[in-house]
Amino acid sequence: MTQSAVYQAAHVPQNQSAAPDAKPYSIYEDILNRTNGDLYIGVVGPVRTGKSTFITTFMEKLVLPLLPPSPRLDRMQDELPQSASGRSIMTTQPKFIPGEGACDIDLGGHVHARVRMVDSVGYLIPGALEKEESRMVSTPWEDAPIPFEKAARIGTRKVMEDHATIGVVVTTDGTISDLPRSDYISAEEEAVRDMKASGKPFLLVLNSASPQSDAALALRRALSEKYDVPVSLLSAKNMTLEDIREMLHSVLMEFPLREMHFDLPAWVEALPGDHWLPAHILTLLREFAPTLSRLRDKERVFSAFSASPYLNPPAENATLPGCGKVEYTLSVQDGLFNQVLSEQCGADISSDAQLLSLMRELIRAKKEYDRMAGALKAVAQTGYGLVVPSMEDVSLNEPELMKQGSRYGVRLRASAPTLHLIRSDVETEITPVLGTQEQSEEFIRFLSEEYRQDPKLLWDTNFFGKSLQTLVQEGLSGKIGRMPMDTQEKVQQALSRMLNEGDGGMICILL
């Protein structure tokens, strides 16, 4: 049984990284598989949160060291956005880094990527709005100058919707500038809301001057629960290559979960499709499947199966982020195999020892049945079936000298029992006497209605304290037992003589 295309939306601890033994480039390879090799990172969020610093550090740590010296490398270094001090806003419209187009880099392990960062103006906040609200700017989207705030909002949304394959929403705890945390909340909420509306995978970067402080850690947990997105807590200007890998892994877990594959015990797959156990598994899958959406939500599968009285929580075999697939092994609880086997076989099997003993008996019975299967089929078709003896049943007598006229010879006798199966139809009648003709006609109308509705209903009809089924069984058993033992022996002897002495003819006189 294979189930696929299941999705979920559950919160898991953020800043999770790849497995310790995973090669760093495997994260890059997986995420590039999901973006067709284009790592276009749109950086959005409120203004004055360190977006430009984030982009500069990202490029300096991951991209620029992988490029050979060249005039283009020099230009790329010159194009890196500059951080501003105080409450100034340096970016006035979306800016692509590098400006000449995405740069091809070798991330190792035969993994190549086209990387480009997109810097946005961001959403204005109260502390910065006063200086910019009356400022008019020229944009590629309007012929006439428009207010800076409007241009910032349009440009930021274009970064999300048109230019990015993955998104990074940068916010802060208020420790990187003189602006308080409260000034960022409204713009932060709008940025996250718009980023979700774009449908692009993204994470939230919480930029802090003290990322290890208790206050920053508490805020990260609160934001993760509030927005249901992964939150990376770091200092943008001190960001490390390991921080970048963890962020990319978190974004990778935000891509759609396309398929979940469950390996079941072979005996479960052998059950008929309408059996209650496969139906139970399918019911569980149908219940939680509509709630699944992202790759990181795979953890919810364990809780979905934990309430099952028949199944153990699935074991995760492999997660294939590059194609959005997770593979599990699903096992059943102890004793369920014997329970299902008992139901299927109609025998009580409570232990492996009992199962082994029963299997030996069944194998012996099957061997006997296989010998008689042809005869039983012939009886059903023609009324007569013959079981041919096997060599194990044949007994050979001691050779003896024989004389035939003047000549002598040797006689070798062999004998074997044969089974002859004869079908004989036995009839019985139930003739209850009810009284008047009207009573009998009424009763036969009642019986006829039940017969037309379902002939099986007649078997439960009561006749003077006994069901029709009981009366019929008694009648048939009485007739079957009428043949005396000596008559049975004579029939057997007659059949033996016909086979060994006669030519197949028989005269039968019934007395």
Secondary structure, DSSP 8 states (H G I E B T S, - for coil): -------B-----SS----TTS-HHHHHHHHHHHTTTEEEEEEESBTTSSHHHHHHHHIIIIIGGGS-S-HHHHHHHHHS-----TT-----S-EEESTTS-EEEEEETTEEEEEEEEE---B--HHHHHHHTT-EEEETTEEEEEEHHHHHHHHHHHIIIII-SEEEEEEE-S-SSSS-GGGTHHHHHHHHHHHHHHT--EEEEEE-S-TTSHHHHHHHHHHHHHHTS-EEEE-GGG--HHHHHHHHHHHHTTSB--EEEEE--HHHHTS-TTSHHHHHHHHHHHHHGGG-BBGGGGGHHHHHHHT-SSB---EEEEEETTTTEEEEE--B-TTHHHHHHHHHHTS---SHHHHHHHHHHHHHHHHHHHHHHHHHHHHHHHSEEEE---TTT-EE---EEEEETTEEEEE--EE---EEEE------------SSHHHHHHHHHHHHHHHHH-GGGGGG-EETTEEHHHHHHHHHHHHHTTS-HHHHHHHHHHHHHHHHTS-S-------
